[in-house]
Amino acid sequence: MNKKITYNYSTSAILERSREIVILAKEDLKDLAKFGASQKDIDNLEKKLAEFKKFPDDKHFAEKVREKTLLKYEAEEKLITTIRDFFLIFSIIIPTKKDSKKYFPTQKLTGLKSKELIAMAEKVISTGKKFKERLLKYDMSEDFFETLKSHMSAAKKAVKNLDQVRLERIKNTNKRRDLGSALYEQIVKLCHYGKTYWKDRDKDRYKKYLLYVKSD
C-alpha cells in the first residue's frame, strides 16, 4: 500500500526550497536562536536534504518495470503461439466443437491474464498426454510438449520478475515519501522560527519563510 505524502512540493521544488531555507537560517541563526533555533536544526535539514537528493527518483524504477513488462509480453507471446499450434492439431483429431469443449471450454488466448494463460498451458499438457498416440500422427511429439513446458516456465519466471520490480517500485516510492516527509518536517521547523522572529520586524524577510504563499 502506498503511503500518503505529507507535503505538496514536487521533488525539484522541495530540494530548491530546502536549499533556500538552509541559506536563510544560516544568515539569521543568531536572531533565530532567541526563539530556540540552533545549528543542529540546520545540520539536520542539510542531512535530510542530502539523503533525499541522492535517493533515486521514480524514473529509475519505472524503467525497470517497463523492461520486465516487455519481457513478460515476449515470454507469453511465445507460449500463446505454441498453444495455438496445439489447438490447430487438436481441432483435426477432435473436429467437433461439442467434443473439443469437453477439454477446452474456450480456446481464446488473447486477453487472458497471466495466471489464466499458465493454466491453459497446463491444461494443454495434461490433455496432450491423453491423446499422445493420435498427436504423434501429426508430428506433435514429446519434443513439442517439452518446448511448451519451457515456454511456460519462462512465462512464469517473467511474471514473477515483473511482480518483484513492481513491489520494489512501491517500496522505494514509500521510502522516498518518508524521506521527503522527514525533510519537510525540518523545513517547517526552521520556517516556524523564521516567521516567529520576522513577523513584526521585517515583512519581506518574513515572507521568505512562508511555505505556501497564495497570490491575492
Disulfide bonds with the S-S distance in Angstrom:
none
